[in-house]
Amino acid sequence: MTEKEFVNAISELGIILSEEQQQQFELYYKLLVEWNQKMNLTRIIEKKEVYLKHFYDSATLLKIIDFQKQNTFCDIGTGAGFPGVVIKILFPNLQVTLVDSLNKRLVFIKEVIEKLNLKKIEIVHERAEVYSKKNREKFDIVTARAVAHLQILAEICLPLVRVNGYFIGMKGNITDEIVNISQLLNKLNSELITINEFILPIENAKRSLVLIKKKAIISSTYPRNINIIKKSI
């Protein structure tokens, strides 16, 4: 995906990129390539692939949620900032929190934040399940992009979500992962609202956005220890 194709694709999602935003994405790409030579941030470094598989793929969250109506957003396991930094560029007024367990990634993101002059954005070095225990009912939207099984993500992320807020799982093919999830969601006082399945352009890869709404406060027993969660799947 070329830069022009990216701009056009984003416009189809309802966002007209300003010149400043386009420059921010360009600088973000340059920093990603530069830092990737020092640490393993991503195996995807070719420009057209970064714009497609990182930038545009992150922006597809707009297919399932209106960020104009949200105030706070948390990206769990943000890695090199996908989707969190991308969403921040697209929605400058959104309060964004990026959580990752690997500090070197956050050192990179801190550089991105400074160079792109991003405001109202926080980075947190902590394991997701630990952060979730300490920050309950804090965010309008919480997301995680393909970092673990959907049921693991739901149990870790939903306690972070405010009542009537949403967790969005960003996945590829989720046929196997969605089996029996309703049982878990009942325990987490949440419900599956919709699954938006689509094909990522150009490479024609399957993507799934899983929208889950939190209906009531969740028991403090959740999230459980990560090893217990894994064994329960």
LOLOZA-668146 format. One line per field, with one value per residue (C-alpha): residue in three letters; x, y negated, z negated; residue number from 1. Coordinates in nm, 2 decimals. Layout:
<pts>
resn	c(ALA	...) $
u	c(X	...) $
v	c(Y	...) $
w	c(Z	...) $
resi	c(NUM	...) $
</pts>
This chain:
<pts>
resn	c(MET	THR	GLU	LYS	GLU	PHE	VAL	ASN	ALA	ILE	SER	GLU	LEU	GLY	ILE	ILE	LEU	SER	GLU	GLU	GLN	GLN	GLN	GLN	PHE	GLU	LEU	TYR	TYR	LYS	LEU	LEU	VAL	GLU	TRP	ASN	GLN	LYS	MET	ASN	LEU	THR	ARG	ILE	ILE	GLU	LYS	LYS	GLU	VAL	TYR	LEU	LYS	HIS	PHE	TYR	ASP	SER	ALA	THR	LEU	LEU	LYS	ILE	ILE	ASP	PHE	GLN	LYS	GLN	ASN	THR	PHE	CYS	ASP	ILE	GLY	THR	GLY	ALA	GLY	PHE	PRO	GLY	VAL	VAL	ILE	LYS	ILE	LEU	PHE	PRO	ASN	LEU	GLN	VAL	THR	LEU	VAL	ASP	SER	LEU	ASN	LYS	ARG	LEU	VAL	PHE	ILE	LYS	GLU	VAL	ILE	GLU	LYS	LEU	ASN	LEU	LYS	LYS	ILE	GLU	ILE	VAL	HIS	GLU	ARG	ALA	GLU	VAL	TYR	SER	LYS	LYS	ASN	ARG	GLU	LYS	PHE	ASP	ILE	VAL	THR	ALA	ARG	ALA	VAL	ALA	HIS	LEU	GLN	ILE	LEU	ALA	GLU	ILE	CYS	LEU	PRO	LEU	VAL	ARG	VAL	ASN	GLY	TYR	PHE	ILE	GLY	MET	LYS	GLY	ASN	ILE	THR	ASP	GLU	ILE	VAL	ASN	ILE	SER	GLN	LEU	LEU	ASN	LYS	LEU	ASN	SER	GLU	LEU	ILE	THR	ILE	ASN	GLU	PHE	ILE	LEU	PRO	ILE	GLU	ASN	ALA	LYS	ARG	SER	LEU	VAL	LEU	ILE	LYS	LYS	LYS	ALA	ILE	ILE	SER	SER	THR	TYR	PRO	ARG	ASN	ILE	ASN	ILE	ILE	LYS	LYS	SER	ILE) $
u	c(0.00	0.15	0.12	-0.15	-0.34	-0.32	-0.46	-0.75	-0.81	-0.83	-1.07	-1.30	-1.29	-1.42	-1.10	-0.95	-0.58	-0.43	-0.08	0.05	-0.10	0.05	0.39	0.35	0.29	0.60	0.82	0.67	0.77	1.13	1.17	1.04	1.30	1.58	1.51	1.44	1.81	1.89	1.61	1.35	1.04	0.89	0.97	0.78	0.99	0.92	0.74	0.43	0.39	0.42	0.16	-0.07	-0.01	0.06	-0.08	-0.40	-0.46	-0.45	-0.69	-0.95	-1.08	-1.28	-1.49	-1.65	-1.63	-1.67	-1.37	-1.52	-1.76	-1.49	-1.26	-1.02	-0.85	-0.61	-0.39	-0.28	0.04	0.11	0.44	0.58	0.26	0.00	-0.28	-0.24	-0.01	-0.19	-0.53	-0.36	-0.24	-0.59	-0.76	-0.54	-0.79	-0.82	-0.66	-0.44	-0.26	-0.02	0.07	0.36	0.57	0.89	1.05	1.27	0.96	0.83	1.17	1.10	0.75	0.86	1.09	0.79	0.57	0.84	0.93	0.56	0.47	0.19	0.00	-0.24	-0.07	0.07	0.31	0.30	0.57	0.37	0.24	-0.12	-0.28	-0.11	-0.21	-0.57	-0.59	-0.49	-0.68	-1.04	-1.32	-1.08	-1.13	-1.41	-1.23	-0.97	-0.81	-0.54	-0.41	-0.34	-0.12	-0.29	-0.60	-0.92	-1.05	-0.72	-0.75	-1.11	-1.04	-0.75	-0.90	-1.26	-1.19	-1.02	-1.33	-1.59	-1.94	-2.11	-1.76	-1.61	-1.33	-1.23	-1.02	-0.82	-0.76	-0.72	-0.94	-1.12	-1.34	-1.17	-1.12	-1.49	-1.60	-1.75	-1.66	-2.02	-1.96	-1.67	-1.85	-2.13	-1.89	-1.74	-2.08	-2.02	-2.18	-2.06	-2.21	-2.07	-1.79	-1.68	-1.49	-1.32	-1.03	-0.72	-0.67	-0.38	-0.27	-0.62	-0.57	-0.87	-0.92	-1.18	-1.28	-1.46	-1.67	-1.76	-1.96	-1.92	-2.26	-2.17	-1.88	-1.67	-1.58	-1.23	-1.13	-1.08	-0.84	-0.70	-0.34	-0.22	-0.13	-0.48	-0.64	-0.44	-0.53	-0.90	-0.91) $
v	c(0.00	-0.33	-0.64	-0.77	-0.44	-0.47	-0.82	-0.70	-0.40	-0.60	-0.84	-0.54	-0.48	-0.83	-1.02	-1.29	-1.30	-1.64	-1.72	-1.71	-1.36	-1.23	-1.37	-1.20	-0.86	-0.92	-1.00	-0.71	-0.48	-0.62	-0.58	-0.22	-0.13	-0.31	-0.15	0.19	0.21	0.18	0.41	0.65	0.44	0.60	0.83	0.60	0.31	0.26	-0.06	0.05	0.34	0.12	-0.11	0.18	0.44	0.19	-0.15	-0.06	0.26	0.07	-0.19	0.07	0.04	-0.25	0.02	0.12	-0.18	-0.56	-0.71	-1.05	-0.95	-0.81	-0.98	-0.71	-0.42	-0.16	0.07	0.38	0.54	0.25	0.37	0.10	-0.10	0.09	0.00	-0.26	-0.51	-0.49	-0.56	-0.85	-1.01	-0.98	-1.11	-1.37	-1.46	-1.10	-1.01	-0.70	-0.45	-0.20	0.10	0.35	0.59	0.52	0.20	0.16	0.13	-0.15	-0.33	-0.33	-0.45	-0.73	-0.85	-0.83	-1.03	-1.30	-1.32	-1.32	-1.57	-1.36	-1.48	-1.30	-0.97	-0.75	-0.45	-0.18	0.09	0.37	0.72	0.69	0.90	0.70	0.37	0.49	0.58	0.22	0.02	0.15	-0.04	-0.30	-0.31	-0.36	-0.13	0.14	0.33	0.59	0.68	1.05	1.09	1.40	1.62	1.42	1.57	1.48	1.12	1.09	1.19	0.96	0.66	0.65	0.56	0.24	0.14	-0.10	0.04	-0.01	-0.04	0.20	0.45	0.50	0.80	0.76	1.10	1.30	1.60	1.65	1.95	2.17	1.89	1.79	2.14	2.13	1.77	1.69	1.90	1.68	1.36	1.45	1.48	1.14	0.97	0.89	0.98	1.03	0.75	0.83	0.97	0.77	0.99	0.84	0.90	0.68	0.52	0.61	0.92	1.05	1.17	1.24	1.00	1.01	0.74	0.88	0.62	0.71	0.48	0.48	0.47	0.46	0.45	0.77	0.98	0.89	1.25	1.16	1.16	1.48	1.58	1.61	1.98	2.05	1.86	2.06	2.39	2.31	2.27) $
w	c(0.00	0.11	-0.09	0.15	0.13	-0.25	-0.25	-0.02	-0.23	-0.55	-0.38	-0.31	-0.69	-0.74	-0.82	-0.59	-0.68	-0.72	-0.59	-0.95	-1.01	-0.68	-0.79	-1.13	-0.96	-0.74	-1.04	-1.24	-0.95	-0.94	-1.32	-1.30	-1.04	-1.22	-1.56	-1.41	-1.32	-1.69	-1.83	-1.70	-1.67	-1.36	-1.08	-0.85	-0.74	-0.36	-0.33	-0.14	-0.39	-0.69	-0.56	-0.49	-0.76	-1.05	-0.98	-0.78	-0.97	-1.29	-1.15	-1.06	-1.42	-1.27	-1.10	-1.43	-1.67	-1.65	-1.83	-1.80	-2.08	-2.31	-2.56	-2.68	-2.49	-2.60	-2.38	-2.56	-2.44	-2.21	-2.08	-1.84	-1.89	-1.68	-1.70	-1.98	-1.82	-1.49	-1.66	-1.85	-1.52	-1.38	-1.69	-1.85	-2.13	-2.25	-2.58	-2.49	-2.72	-2.58	-2.79	-2.72	-2.93	-2.73	-2.82	-2.51	-2.30	-2.52	-2.49	-2.11	-2.16	-2.39	-2.10	-1.86	-2.10	-2.13	-1.76	-1.65	-1.92	-2.05	-2.36	-2.60	-2.56	-2.84	-2.82	-3.09	-3.15	-3.31	-3.25	-3.11	-3.38	-3.66	-3.50	-3.47	-3.84	-3.93	-3.68	-3.68	-3.50	-3.36	-2.98	-2.73	-2.48	-2.53	-2.25	-2.19	-1.85	-1.79	-2.10	-2.25	-2.23	-2.23	-2.56	-2.73	-2.59	-2.70	-3.06	-3.09	-2.91	-3.01	-3.38	-3.24	-3.06	-3.21	-3.24	-2.89	-2.74	-2.49	-2.44	-2.08	-1.99	-1.66	-1.51	-1.19	-1.16	-1.49	-1.41	-1.68	-1.93	-1.94	-2.05	-2.41	-2.46	-2.56	-2.88	-2.97	-2.88	-3.11	-3.40	-3.30	-3.28	-2.91	-2.58	-2.23	-2.02	-1.67	-1.47	-1.17	-0.93	-0.63	-0.39	-0.42	-0.07	0.16	-0.03	-0.08	-0.43	-0.66	-0.95	-1.24	-1.48	-1.78	-1.96	-2.32	-2.56	-2.93	-3.10	-3.47	-3.71	-3.70	-4.00	-4.14	-4.10	-3.73	-3.56	-3.71	-3.70	-3.34	-3.37	-3.51	-3.22	-2.97	-3.12	-3.12	-2.74) $
resi	c(1	2	3	4	5	6	7	8	9	10	11	12	13	14	15	16	17	18	19	20	21	22	23	24	25	26	27	28	29	30	31	32	33	34	35	36	37	38	39	40	41	42	43	44	45	46	47	48	49	50	51	52	53	54	55	56	57	58	59	60	61	62	63	64	65	66	67	68	69	70	71	72	73	74	75	76	77	78	79	80	81	82	83	84	85	86	87	88	89	90	91	92	93	94	95	96	97	98	99	100	101	102	103	104	105	106	107	108	109	110	111	112	113	114	115	116	117	118	119	120	121	122	123	124	125	126	127	128	129	130	131	132	133	134	135	136	137	138	139	140	141	142	143	144	145	146	147	148	149	150	151	152	153	154	155	156	157	158	159	160	161	162	163	164	165	166	167	168	169	170	171	172	173	174	175	176	177	178	179	180	181	182	183	184	185	186	187	188	189	190	191	192	193	194	195	196	197	198	199	200	201	202	203	204	205	206	207	208	209	210	211	212	213	214	215	216	217	218	219	220	221	222	223	224	225	226	227	228	229	230	231	232	233) $
</pts>
